[in-house]
Amino acid sequence: MTDIQNAKVLADQGKLDMAVKICKQYTSHNTVGDDAWYLLGLINDGEGSVDHSEDCFRKAIYLNPYHYEALVHLSL
């Protein structure tokens, strides 16, 4: 299981702090972390931090202009 898959599982289990920590570590070491930025956007959105979630979705789209889920969330 990759780090991002592990973070998704943790987020689904409600362990958001641990998921955020994994995503932040991942993005600090990997230049192409569109899925990590997308997951951070989802977590921030779920916590009501709209500005932070939009920033994360934009970073995901910057890294992968075809990241469908990030495009949809940002458009909403």
mmCIF file of the N, C-alpha and C atoms, coordinates in Angstrom:
data_MODEL
# 
_entry.id   MODEL 
# 
loop_
_atom_site.group_PDB 
_atom_site.id 
_atom_site.type_symbol 
_atom_site.label_atom_id 
_atom_site.label_alt_id 
_atom_site.label_comp_id 
_atom_site.label_asym_id 
_atom_site.label_entity_id 
_atom_site.label_seq_id 
_atom_site.pdbx_PDB_ins_code 
_atom_site.Cartn_x 
_atom_site.Cartn_y 
_atom_site.Cartn_z 
_atom_site.occupancy 
_atom_site.B_iso_or_equiv 
_atom_site.pdbx_formal_charge 
_atom_site.auth_seq_id 
_atom_site.auth_comp_id 
_atom_site.auth_asym_id 
_atom_site.auth_atom_id 
_atom_site.pdbx_PDB_model_num 
ATOM 1   N N  . MET A 1 1  ? 0.854   -1.175 0.000   1.00 0.00 ? 1  MET A N  1 
ATOM 2   C CA . MET A 1 1  ? 0.000   0.000  0.000   1.00 0.00 ? 1  MET A CA 1 
ATOM 3   C C  . MET A 1 1  ? 0.901   1.240  0.000   1.00 0.00 ? 1  MET A C  1 
ATOM 4   N N  . THR A 1 2  ? 0.594   2.181  -0.883  1.00 0.00 ? 2  THR A N  1 
ATOM 5   C CA . THR A 1 2  ? 1.380   3.410  -0.956  1.00 0.00 ? 2  THR A CA 1 
ATOM 6   C C  . THR A 1 2  ? 1.011   4.349  0.197   1.00 0.00 ? 2  THR A C  1 
ATOM 7   N N  . ASP A 1 3  ? 1.818   5.363  0.367   1.00 0.00 ? 3  ASP A N  1 
ATOM 8   C CA . ASP A 1 3  ? 1.544   6.347  1.413   1.00 0.00 ? 3  ASP A CA 1 
ATOM 9   C C  . ASP A 1 3  ? 0.185   7.010  1.222   1.00 0.00 ? 3  ASP A C  1 
ATOM 10  N N  . ILE A 1 4  ? -0.134  7.356  -0.009  1.00 0.00 ? 4  ILE A N  1 
ATOM 11  C CA . ILE A 1 4  ? -1.396  8.048  -0.274  1.00 0.00 ? 4  ILE A CA 1 
ATOM 12  C C  . ILE A 1 4  ? -2.578  7.108  -0.063  1.00 0.00 ? 4  ILE A C  1 
ATOM 13  N N  . GLN A 1 5  ? -2.444  5.869  -0.462  1.00 0.00 ? 5  GLN A N  1 
ATOM 14  C CA . GLN A 1 5  ? -3.516  4.905  -0.200  1.00 0.00 ? 5  GLN A CA 1 
ATOM 15  C C  . GLN A 1 5  ? -3.719  4.738  1.302   1.00 0.00 ? 5  GLN A C  1 
ATOM 16  N N  . ASN A 1 6  ? -2.626  4.692  2.039   1.00 0.00 ? 6  ASN A N  1 
ATOM 17  C CA . ASN A 1 6  ? -2.701  4.593  3.495   1.00 0.00 ? 6  ASN A CA 1 
ATOM 18  C C  . ASN A 1 6  ? -3.388  5.829  4.080   1.00 0.00 ? 6  ASN A C  1 
ATOM 19  N N  . ALA A 1 7  ? -3.064  7.000  3.560   1.00 0.00 ? 7  ALA A N  1 
ATOM 20  C CA . ALA A 1 7  ? -3.680  8.238  4.035   1.00 0.00 ? 7  ALA A CA 1 
ATOM 21  C C  . ALA A 1 7  ? -5.180  8.237  3.740   1.00 0.00 ? 7  ALA A C  1 
ATOM 22  N N  . LYS A 1 8  ? -5.582  7.718  2.580   1.00 0.00 ? 8  LYS A N  1 
ATOM 23  C CA . LYS A 1 8  ? -7.005  7.637  2.241   1.00 0.00 ? 8  LYS A CA 1 
ATOM 24  C C  . LYS A 1 8  ? -7.744  6.733  3.218   1.00 0.00 ? 8  LYS A C  1 
ATOM 25  N N  . VAL A 1 9  ? -7.133  5.606  3.545   1.00 0.00 ? 9  VAL A N  1 
ATOM 26  C CA . VAL A 1 9  ? -7.747  4.677  4.496   1.00 0.00 ? 9  VAL A CA 1 
ATOM 27  C C  . VAL A 1 9  ? -7.900  5.340  5.859   1.00 0.00 ? 9  VAL A C  1 
ATOM 28  N N  . LEU A 1 10 ? -6.857  6.025  6.300   1.00 0.00 ? 10 LEU A N  1 
ATOM 29  C CA . LEU A 1 10 ? -6.913  6.720  7.588   1.00 0.00 ? 10 LEU A CA 1 
ATOM 30  C C  . LEU A 1 10 ? -7.987  7.807  7.583   1.00 0.00 ? 10 LEU A C  1 
ATOM 31  N N  . ALA A 1 11 ? -8.083  8.547  6.489   1.00 0.00 ? 11 ALA A N  1 
ATOM 32  C CA . ALA A 1 11 ? -9.106  9.591  6.390   1.00 0.00 ? 11 ALA A CA 1 
ATOM 33  C C  . ALA A 1 11 ? -10.501 8.977  6.437   1.00 0.00 ? 11 ALA A C  1 
ATOM 34  N N  . ASP A 1 12 ? -10.676 7.861  5.748   1.00 0.00 ? 12 ASP A N  1 
ATOM 35  C CA . ASP A 1 12 ? -11.977 7.179  5.770   1.00 0.00 ? 12 ASP A CA 1 
ATOM 36  C C  . ASP A 1 12 ? -12.337 6.684  7.165   1.00 0.00 ? 12 ASP A C  1 
ATOM 37  N N  . GLN A 1 13 ? -11.314 6.370  7.956   1.00 0.00 ? 13 GLN A N  1 
ATOM 38  C CA . GLN A 1 13 ? -11.531 5.910  9.333   1.00 0.00 ? 13 GLN A CA 1 
ATOM 39  C C  . GLN A 1 13 ? -11.708 7.063  10.305  1.00 0.00 ? 13 GLN A C  1 
ATOM 40  N N  . GLY A 1 14 ? -11.609 8.290  9.798   1.00 0.00 ? 14 GLY A N  1 
ATOM 41  C CA . GLY A 1 14 ? -11.767 9.459  10.653  1.00 0.00 ? 14 GLY A CA 1 
ATOM 42  C C  . GLY A 1 14 ? -10.485 9.911  11.332  1.00 0.00 ? 14 GLY A C  1 
ATOM 43  N N  . LYS A 1 15 ? -9.380  9.315  10.962  1.00 0.00 ? 15 LYS A N  1 
ATOM 44  C CA . LYS A 1 15 ? -8.076  9.689  11.533  1.00 0.00 ? 15 LYS A CA 1 
ATOM 45  C C  . LYS A 1 15 ? -7.443  10.754 10.648  1.00 0.00 ? 15 LYS A C  1 
ATOM 46  N N  . LEU A 1 16 ? -8.088  11.916 10.659  1.00 0.00 ? 16 LEU A N  1 
ATOM 47  C CA . LEU A 1 16 ? -7.715  12.983 9.736   1.00 0.00 ? 16 LEU A CA 1 
ATOM 48  C C  . LEU A 1 16 ? -6.340  13.567 10.024  1.00 0.00 ? 16 LEU A C  1 
ATOM 49  N N  . ASP A 1 17 ? -5.991  13.717 11.296  1.00 0.00 ? 17 ASP A N  1 
ATOM 50  C CA . ASP A 1 17 ? -4.680  14.275 11.632  1.00 0.00 ? 17 ASP A CA 1 
ATOM 51  C C  . ASP A 1 17 ? -3.551  13.417 11.075  1.00 0.00 ? 17 ASP A C  1 
ATOM 52  N N  . MET A 1 18 ? -3.705  12.112 11.188  1.00 0.00 ? 18 MET A N  1 
ATOM 53  C CA . MET A 1 18 ? -2.679  11.205 10.675  1.00 0.00 ? 18 MET A CA 1 
ATOM 54  C C  . MET A 1 18 ? -2.631  11.249 9.149   1.00 0.00 ? 18 MET A C  1 
ATOM 55  N N  . ALA A 1 19 ? -3.797  11.336 8.515   1.00 0.00 ? 19 ALA A N  1 
ATOM 56  C CA . ALA A 1 19 ? -3.859  11.414 7.059   1.00 0.00 ? 19 ALA A CA 1 
ATOM 57  C C  . ALA A 1 19 ? -3.200  12.699 6.554   1.00 0.00 ? 19 ALA A C  1 
ATOM 58  N N  . VAL A 1 20 ? -3.473  13.802 7.218   1.00 0.00 ? 20 VAL A N  1 
ATOM 59  C CA . VAL A 1 20 ? -2.866  15.086 6.842   1.00 0.00 ? 20 VAL A CA 1 
ATOM 60  C C  . VAL A 1 20 ? -1.355  15.016 6.994   1.00 0.00 ? 20 VAL A C  1 
ATOM 61  N N  . LYS A 1 21 ? -0.893  14.434 8.066   1.00 0.00 ? 21 LYS A N  1 
ATOM 62  C CA . LYS A 1 21 ? 0.554   14.323 8.305   1.00 0.00 ? 21 LYS A CA 1 
ATOM 63  C C  . LYS A 1 21 ? 1.226   13.530 7.185   1.00 0.00 ? 21 LYS A C  1 
ATOM 64  N N  . ILE A 1 22 ? 0.628   12.423 6.789   1.00 0.00 ? 22 ILE A N  1 
ATOM 65  C CA . ILE A 1 22 ? 1.196   11.608 5.711   1.00 0.00 ? 22 ILE A CA 1 
ATOM 66  C C  . ILE A 1 22 ? 1.218   12.392 4.401   1.00 0.00 ? 22 ILE A C  1 
ATOM 67  N N  . CYS A 1 23 ? 0.128   13.072 4.090   1.00 0.00 ? 23 CYS A N  1 
ATOM 68  C CA . CYS A 1 23 ? 0.057   13.851 2.848   1.00 0.00 ? 23 CYS A CA 1 
ATOM 69  C C  . CYS A 1 23 ? 1.095   14.966 2.826   1.00 0.00 ? 23 CYS A C  1 
ATOM 70  N N  . LYS A 1 24 ? 1.245   15.651 3.929   1.00 0.00 ? 24 LYS A N  1 
ATOM 71  C CA . LYS A 1 24 ? 2.225   16.748 3.983   1.00 0.00 ? 24 LYS A CA 1 
ATOM 72  C C  . LYS A 1 24 ? 3.646   16.228 3.845   1.00 0.00 ? 24 LYS A C  1 
ATOM 73  N N  . GLN A 1 25 ? 3.939   15.096 4.481   1.00 0.00 ? 25 GLN A N  1 
ATOM 74  C CA . GLN A 1 25 ? 5.265   14.489 4.324   1.00 0.00 ? 25 GLN A CA 1 
ATOM 75  C C  . GLN A 1 25 ? 5.484   14.075 2.877   1.00 0.00 ? 25 GLN A C  1 
ATOM 76  N N  . TYR A 1 26 ? 4.461   13.498 2.288   1.00 0.00 ? 26 TYR A N  1 
ATOM 77  C CA . TYR A 1 26 ? 4.561   13.039 0.903   1.00 0.00 ? 26 TYR A CA 1 
ATOM 78  C C  . TYR A 1 26 ? 4.825   14.206 -0.044  1.00 0.00 ? 26 TYR A C  1 
ATOM 79  N N  . THR A 1 27 ? 4.072   15.289 0.110   1.00 0.00 ? 27 THR A N  1 
ATOM 80  C CA . THR A 1 27 ? 4.229   16.429 -0.798  1.00 0.00 ? 27 THR A CA 1 
ATOM 81  C C  . THR A 1 27 ? 5.557   17.154 -0.586  1.00 0.00 ? 27 THR A C  1 
ATOM 82  N N  . SER A 1 28 ? 6.128   17.040 0.598   1.00 0.00 ? 28 SER A N  1 
ATOM 83  C CA . SER A 1 28 ? 7.418   17.695 0.823   1.00 0.00 ? 28 SER A CA 1 
ATOM 84  C C  . SER A 1 28 ? 8.567   16.924 0.177   1.00 0.00 ? 28 SER A C  1 
ATOM 85  N N  . HIS A 1 29 ? 8.354   15.648 -0.145  1.00 0.00 ? 29 HIS A N  1 
ATOM 86  C CA . HIS A 1 29 ? 9.409   14.821 -0.734  1.00 0.00 ? 29 HIS A CA 1 
ATOM 87  C C  . HIS A 1 29 ? 9.153   14.447 -2.185  1.00 0.00 ? 29 HIS A C  1 
ATOM 88  N N  . ASN A 1 30 ? 7.956   14.674 -2.675  1.00 0.00 ? 30 ASN A N  1 
ATOM 89  C CA . ASN A 1 30 ? 7.605   14.292 -4.044  1.00 0.00 ? 30 ASN A CA 1 
ATOM 90  C C  . ASN A 1 30 ? 7.082   15.502 -4.794  1.00 0.00 ? 30 ASN A C  1 
ATOM 91  N N  . THR A 1 31 ? 7.646   15.729 -5.971  1.00 0.00 ? 31 THR A N  1 
ATOM 92  C CA . THR A 1 31 ? 7.222   16.894 -6.744  1.00 0.00 ? 31 THR A CA 1 
ATOM 93  C C  . THR A 1 31 ? 5.893   16.673 -7.446  1.00 0.00 ? 31 THR A C  1 
ATOM 94  N N  . VAL A 1 32 ? 5.520   15.431 -7.683  1.00 0.00 ? 32 VAL A N  1 
ATOM 95  C CA . VAL A 1 32 ? 4.243   15.136 -8.327  1.00 0.00 ? 32 VAL A CA 1 
ATOM 96  C C  . VAL A 1 32 ? 3.365   14.429 -7.306  1.00 0.00 ? 32 VAL A C  1 
ATOM 97  N N  . GLY A 1 33 ? 2.603   15.223 -6.572  1.00 0.00 ? 33 GLY A N  1 
ATOM 98  C CA . GLY A 1 33 ? 1.748   14.677 -5.534  1.00 0.00 ? 33 GLY A CA 1 
ATOM 99  C C  . GLY A 1 33 ? 0.316   15.144 -5.687  1.00 0.00 ? 33 GLY A C  1 
ATOM 100 N N  . ASP A 1 34 ? -0.215  15.074 -6.914  1.00 0.00 ? 34 ASP A N  1 
ATOM 101 C CA . ASP A 1 34 ? -1.548  15.599 -7.156  1.00 0.00 ? 34 ASP A CA 1 
ATOM 102 C C  . ASP A 1 34 ? -2.610  14.897 -6.308  1.00 0.00 ? 34 ASP A C  1 
ATOM 103 N N  . ASP A 1 35 ? -2.490  13.595 -6.119  1.00 0.00 ? 35 ASP A N  1 
ATOM 104 C CA . ASP A 1 35 ? -3.469  12.878 -5.293  1.00 0.00 ? 35 ASP A CA 1 
ATOM 105 C C  . ASP A 1 35 ? -3.368  13.268 -3.821  1.00 0.00 ? 35 ASP A C  1 
ATOM 106 N N  . ALA A 1 36 ? -2.161  13.554 -3.370  1.00 0.00 ? 36 ALA A N  1 
ATOM 107 C CA . ALA A 1 36 ? -1.980  13.999 -1.985  1.00 0.00 ? 36 ALA A CA 1 
ATOM 108 C C  . ALA A 1 36 ? -2.617  15.373 -1.783  1.00 0.00 ? 36 ALA A C  1 
ATOM 109 N N  . TRP A 1 37 ? -2.403  16.267 -2.735  1.00 0.00 ? 37 TRP A N  1 
ATOM 110 C CA . TRP A 1 37 ? -3.015  17.600 -2.633  1.00 0.00 ? 37 TRP A CA 1 
ATOM 111 C C  . TRP A 1 37 ? -4.529  17.512 -2.716  1.00 0.00 ? 37 TRP A C  1 
ATOM 112 N N  . TYR A 1 38 ? -5.026  16.600 -3.549  1.00 0.00 ? 38 TYR A N  1 
ATOM 113 C CA . TYR A 1 38 ? -6.468  16.409 -3.649  1.00 0.00 ? 38 TYR A CA 1 
ATOM 114 C C  . TYR A 1 38 ? -7.045  15.918 -2.320  1.00 0.00 ? 38 TYR A C  1 
ATOM 115 N N  . LEU A 1 39 ? -6.385  14.945 -1.714  1.00 0.00 ? 39 LEU A N  1 
ATOM 116 C CA . LEU A 1 39 ? -6.858  14.425 -0.428  1.00 0.00 ? 39 LEU A CA 1 
ATOM 117 C C  . LEU A 1 39 ? -6.810  15.509 0.649   1.00 0.00 ? 39 LEU A C  1 
ATOM 118 N N  . LEU A 1 40 ? -5.755  16.307 0.652   1.00 0.00 ? 40 LEU A N  1 
ATOM 119 C CA . LEU A 1 40 ? -5.691  17.424 1.599   1.00 0.00 ? 40 LEU A CA 1 
ATOM 120 C C  . LEU A 1 40 ? -6.847  18.402 1.360   1.00 0.00 ? 40 LEU A C  1 
ATOM 121 N N  . GLY A 1 41 ? -7.188  18.614 0.098   1.00 0.00 ? 41 GLY A N  1 
ATOM 122 C CA . GLY A 1 41 ? -8.325  19.473 -0.219  1.00 0.00 ? 41 GLY A CA 1 
ATOM 123 C C  . GLY A 1 41 ? -9.629  18.912 0.318   1.00 0.00 ? 41 GLY A C  1 
ATOM 124 N N  . LEU A 1 42 ? -9.821  17.610 0.170   1.00 0.00 ? 42 LEU A N  1 
ATOM 125 C CA . LEU A 1 42 ? -11.025 16.974 0.697   1.00 0.00 ? 42 LEU A CA 1 
ATOM 126 C C  . LEU A 1 42 ? -11.113 17.103 2.217   1.00 0.00 ? 42 LEU A C  1 
ATOM 127 N N  . ILE A 1 43 ? -9.997  16.863 2.875   1.00 0.00 ? 43 ILE A N  1 
ATOM 128 C CA . ILE A 1 43 ? -9.982  16.928 4.340   1.00 0.00 ? 43 ILE A CA 1 
ATOM 129 C C  . ILE A 1 43 ? -10.264 18.355 4.804   1.00 0.00 ? 43 ILE A C  1 
ATOM 130 N N  . ASN A 1 44 ? -9.606  19.326 4.185   1.00 0.00 ? 44 ASN A N  1 
ATOM 131 C CA . ASN A 1 44 ? -9.841  20.730 4.552   1.00 0.00 ? 44 ASN A CA 1 
ATOM 132 C C  . ASN A 1 44 ? -11.277 21.142 4.290   1.00 0.00 ? 44 ASN A C  1 
ATOM 133 N N  . ASP A 1 45 ? -11.832 20.675 3.181   1.00 0.00 ? 45 ASP A N  1 
ATOM 134 C CA . ASP A 1 45 ? -13.217 20.998 2.857   1.00 0.00 ? 45 ASP A CA 1 
ATOM 135 C C  . ASP A 1 45 ? -14.157 20.393 3.897   1.00 0.00 ? 45 ASP A C  1 
ATOM 136 N N  . GLY A 1 46 ? -13.898 19.173 4.276   1.00 0.00 ? 46 GLY A N  1 
ATOM 137 C CA . GLY A 1 46 ? -14.724 18.510 5.281   1.00 0.00 ? 46 GLY A CA 1 
ATOM 138 C C  . GLY A 1 46 ? -14.658 19.172 6.640   1.00 0.00 ? 46 GLY A C  1 
ATOM 139 N N  . GLU A 1 47 ? -13.528 19.812 6.913   1.00 0.00 ? 47 GLU A N  1 
ATOM 140 C CA . GLU A 1 47 ? -13.367 20.505 8.191   1.00 0.00 ? 47 GLU A CA 1 
ATOM 141 C C  . GLU A 1 47 ? -13.855 21.944 8.118   1.00 0.00 ? 47 GLU A C  1 
ATOM 142 N N  . GLY A 1 48 ? -14.373 22.355 6.953   1.00 0.00 ? 48 GLY A N  1 
ATOM 143 C CA . GLY A 1 48 ? -14.927 23.696 6.811   1.00 0.00 ? 48 GLY A CA 1 
ATOM 144 C C  . GLY A 1 48 ? -13.921 24.763 6.449   1.00 0.00 ? 48 GLY A C  1 
ATOM 145 N N  . SER A 1 49 ? -12.723 24.375 6.097   1.00 0.00 ? 49 SER A N  1 
ATOM 146 C CA . SER A 1 49 ? -11.684 25.326 5.727   1.00 0.00 ? 49 SER A CA 1 
ATOM 147 C C  . SER A 1 49 ? -11.661 25.466 4.201   1.00 0.00 ? 49 SER A C  1 
ATOM 148 N N  . VAL A 1 50 ? -12.609 26.234 3.693   1.00 0.00 ? 50 VAL A N  1 
ATOM 149 C CA . VAL A 1 50 ? -12.817 26.341 2.252   1.00 0.00 ? 50 VAL A CA 1 
ATOM 150 C C  . VAL A 1 50 ? -11.606 26.947 1.552   1.00 0.00 ? 50 VAL A C  1 
ATOM 151 N N  . ASP A 1 51 ? -11.016 27.985 2.110   1.00 0.00 ? 51 ASP A N  1 
ATOM 152 C CA . ASP A 1 51 ? -9.867  28.630 1.469   1.00 0.00 ? 51 ASP A CA 1 
ATOM 153 C C  . ASP A 1 51 ? -8.706  27.658 1.312   1.00 0.00 ? 51 ASP A C  1 
ATOM 154 N N  . HIS A 1 52 ? -8.422  26.906 2.363   1.00 0.00 ? 52 HIS A N  1 
ATOM 155 C CA . HIS A 1 52 ? -7.331  25.930 2.289   1.00 0.00 ? 52 HIS A CA 1 
ATOM 156 C C  . HIS A 1 52 ? -7.655  24.811 1.307   1.00 0.00 ? 52 HIS A C  1 
ATOM 157 N N  . SER A 1 53 ? -8.901  24.381 1.286   1.00 0.00 ? 53 SER A N  1 
ATOM 158 C CA . SER A 1 53 ? -9.262  23.307 0.362   1.00 0.00 ? 53 SER A CA 1 
ATOM 159 C C  . SER A 1 53 ? -9.110  23.766 -1.086  1.00 0.00 ? 53 SER A C  1 
ATOM 160 N N  . GLU A 1 54 ? -9.509  25.005 -1.378  1.00 0.00 ? 54 GLU A N  1 
ATOM 161 C CA . GLU A 1 54 ? -9.361  25.528 -2.738  1.00 0.00 ? 54 GLU A CA 1 
ATOM 162 C C  . GLU A 1 54 ? -7.893  25.590 -3.140  1.00 0.00 ? 54 GLU A C  1 
ATOM 163 N N  . ASP A 1 55 ? -7.027  26.016 -2.223  1.00 0.00 ? 55 ASP A N  1 
ATOM 164 C CA . ASP A 1 55 ? -5.591  26.057 -2.506  1.00 0.00 ? 55 ASP A CA 1 
ATOM 165 C C  . ASP A 1 55 ? -5.061  24.665 -2.834  1.00 0.00 ? 55 ASP A C  1 
ATOM 166 N N  . CYS A 1 56 ? -5.488  23.680 -2.071  1.00 0.00 ? 56 CYS A N  1 
ATOM 167 C CA . CYS A 1 56 ? -5.030  22.308 -2.297  1.00 0.00 ? 56 CYS A CA 1 
ATOM 168 C C  . CYS A 1 56 ? -5.534  21.776 -3.635  1.00 0.00 ? 56 CYS A C  1 
ATOM 169 N N  . PHE A 1 57 ? -6.800  22.033 -3.956  1.00 0.00 ? 57 PHE A N  1 
ATOM 170 C CA . PHE A 1 57 ? -7.335  21.584 -5.242  1.00 0.00 ? 57 PHE A CA 1 
ATOM 171 C C  . PHE A 1 57 ? -6.598  22.251 -6.395  1.00 0.00 ? 57 PHE A C  1 
ATOM 172 N N  . ARG A 1 58 ? -6.274  23.531 -6.242  1.00 0.00 ? 58 ARG A N  1 
ATOM 173 C CA . ARG A 1 58 ? -5.526  24.246 -7.289  1.00 0.00 ? 58 ARG A CA 1 
ATOM 174 C C  . ARG A 1 58 ? -4.133  23.643 -7.479  1.00 0.00 ? 58 ARG A C  1 
ATOM 175 N N  . LYS A 1 59 ? -3.487  23.270 -6.387  1.00 0.00 ? 59 LYS A N  1 
ATOM 176 C CA . LYS A 1 59 ? -2.166  22.642 -6.494  1.00 0.00 ? 59 LYS A CA 1 
ATOM 177 C C  . LYS A 1 59 ? -2.260  21.294 -7.197  1.00 0.00 ? 59 LYS A C  1 
ATOM 178 N N  . ALA A 1 60 ? -3.307  20.530 -6.896  1.00 0.00 ? 60 ALA A N  1 
ATOM 179 C CA . ALA A 1 60 ? -3.508  19.245 -7.565  1.00 0.00 ? 60 ALA A CA 1 
ATOM 180 C C  . ALA A 1 60 ? -3.690  19.450 -9.065  1.00 0.00 ? 60 ALA A C  1 
ATOM 181 N N  . ILE A 1 61 ? -4.460  20.469 -9.430  1.00 0.00 ? 61 ILE A N  1 
ATOM 182 C CA . ILE A 1 61 ? -4.704  20.749 -10.849 1.00 0.00 ? 61 ILE A CA 1 
ATOM 183 C C  . ILE A 1 61 ? -3.451  21.290 -11.525 1.00 0.00 ? 61 ILE A C  1 
ATOM 184 N N  . TYR A 1 62 ? -2.667  22.063 -10.807 1.00 0.00 ? 62 TYR A N  1 
ATOM 185 C CA . TYR A 1 62 ? -1.406  22.558 -11.363 1.00 0.00 ? 62 TYR A CA 1 
ATOM 186 C C  . TYR A 1 62 ? -0.506  21.382 -11.720 1.00 0.00 ? 62 TYR A C  1 
ATOM 187 N N  . LEU A 1 63 ? -0.436  20.400 -10.829 1.00 0.00 ? 63 LEU A N  1 
ATOM 188 C CA . LEU A 1 63 ? 0.419   19.232 -11.059 1.00 0.00 ? 63 LEU A CA 1 
ATOM 189 C C  . LEU A 1 63 ? -0.167  18.280 -12.100 1.00 0.00 ? 63 LEU A C  1 
ATOM 190 N N  . ASN A 1 64 ? -1.487  18.240 -12.177 1.00 0.00 ? 64 ASN A N  1 
ATOM 191 C CA . ASN A 1 64 ? -2.163  17.369 -13.135 1.00 0.00 ? 64 ASN A CA 1 
ATOM 192 C C  . ASN A 1 64 ? -3.415  18.085 -13.631 1.00 0.00 ? 64 ASN A C  1 
ATOM 193 N N  . PRO A 1 65 ? -3.305  18.799 -14.739 1.00 0.00 ? 65 PRO A N  1 
ATOM 194 C CA . PRO A 1 65 ? -4.439  19.571 -15.241 1.00 0.00 ? 65 PRO A CA 1 
ATOM 195 C C  . PRO A 1 65 ? -5.676  18.728 -15.557 1.00 0.00 ? 65 PRO A C  1 
ATOM 196 N N  . TYR A 1 66 ? -5.530  17.419 -15.615 1.00 0.00 ? 66 TYR A N  1 
ATOM 197 C CA . TYR A 1 66 ? -6.645  16.527 -15.929 1.00 0.00 ? 66 TYR A CA 1 
ATOM 198 C C  . TYR A 1 66 ? -7.166  15.780 -14.707 1.00 0.00 ? 66 TYR A C  1 
ATOM 199 N N  . HIS A 1 67 ? -6.819  16.261 -13.501 1.00 0.00 ? 67 HIS A N  1 
ATOM 200 C CA . HIS A 1 67 ? -7.291  15.617 -12.270 1.00 0.00 ? 67 HIS A CA 1 
ATOM 201 C C  . HIS A 1 67 ? -8.771  15.934 -12.125 1.00 0.00 ? 67 HIS A C  1 
ATOM 202 N N  . TYR A 1 68 ? -9.587  15.006 -12.605 1.00 0.00 ? 68 TYR A N  1 
ATOM 203 C CA . TYR A 1 68 ? -11.027 15.220 -12.721 1.00 0.00 ? 68 TYR A CA 1 
ATOM 204 C C  . TYR A 1 68 ? -11.683 15.601 -11.405 1.00 0.00 ? 68 TYR A C  1 
ATOM 205 N N  . GLU A 1 69 ? -11.393 14.843 -10.340 1.00 0.00 ? 69 GLU A N  1 
ATOM 206 C CA . GLU A 1 69 ? -12.047 15.084 -9.053  1.00 0.00 ? 69 GLU A CA 1 
ATOM 207 C C  . GLU A 1 69 ? -11.708 16.466 -8.506  1.00 0.00 ? 69 GLU A C  1 
ATOM 208 N N  . ALA A 1 70 ? -10.455 16.867 -8.634  1.00 0.00 ? 70 ALA A N  1 
ATOM 209 C CA . ALA A 1 70 ? -10.055 18.199 -8.152  1.00 0.00 ? 70 ALA A CA 1 
ATOM 210 C C  . ALA A 1 70 ? -10.751 19.290 -8.967  1.00 0.00 ? 70 ALA A C  1 
ATOM 211 N N  . LEU A 1 71 ? -10.853 19.089 -10.274 1.00 0.00 ? 71 LEU A N  1 
ATOM 212 C CA . LEU A 1 71 ? -11.545 20.058 -11.117 1.00 0.00 ? 71 LEU A CA 1 
ATOM 213 C C  . LEU A 1 71 ? -13.007 20.194 -10.707 1.00 0.00 ? 71 LEU A C  1 
ATOM 214 N N  . VAL A 1 72 ? -13.654 19.078 -10.431 1.00 0.00 ? 72 VAL A N  1 
ATOM 215 C CA . VAL A 1 72 ? -15.056 19.117 -10.034 1.00 0.00 ? 72 VAL A CA 1 
ATOM 216 C C  . VAL A 1 72 ? -15.220 19.824 -8.702  1.00 0.00 ? 72 VAL A C  1 
ATOM 217 N N  . HIS A 1 73 ? -14.404 19.471 -7.730  1.00 0.00 ? 73 HIS A N  1 
ATOM 218 C CA . HIS A 1 73 ? -14.522 20.105 -6.409  1.00 0.00 ? 73 HIS A CA 1 
ATOM 219 C C  . HIS A 1 73 ? -14.233 21.599 -6.468  1.00 0.00 ? 73 HIS A C  1 
ATOM 220 N N  . LEU A 1 74 ? -13.251 21.980 -7.253  1.00 0.00 ? 74 LEU A N  1 
ATOM 221 C CA . LEU A 1 74 ? -12.931 23.397 -7.353  1.00 0.00 ? 74 LEU A CA 1 
ATOM 222 C C  . LEU A 1 74 ? -14.060 24.161 -8.049  1.00 0.00 ? 74 LEU A C  1 
ATOM 223 N N  . SER A 1 75 ? -14.697 23.534 -9.002  1.00 0.00 ? 75 SER A N  1 
ATOM 224 C CA . SER A 1 75 ? -15.794 24.218 -9.693  1.00 0.00 ? 75 SER A CA 1 
ATOM 225 C C  . SER A 1 75 ? -17.011 24.405 -8.801  1.00 0.00 ? 75 SER A C  1 
ATOM 226 N N  . LEU A 1 76 ? -17.152 23.536 -7.803  1.00 0.00 ? 76 LEU A N  1 
ATOM 227 C CA . LEU A 1 76 ? -18.296 23.658 -6.897  1.00 0.00 ? 76 LEU A CA 1 
ATOM 228 C C  . LEU A 1 76 ? -18.016 24.733 -5.889  1.00 0.00 ? 76 LEU A C  1 
# 
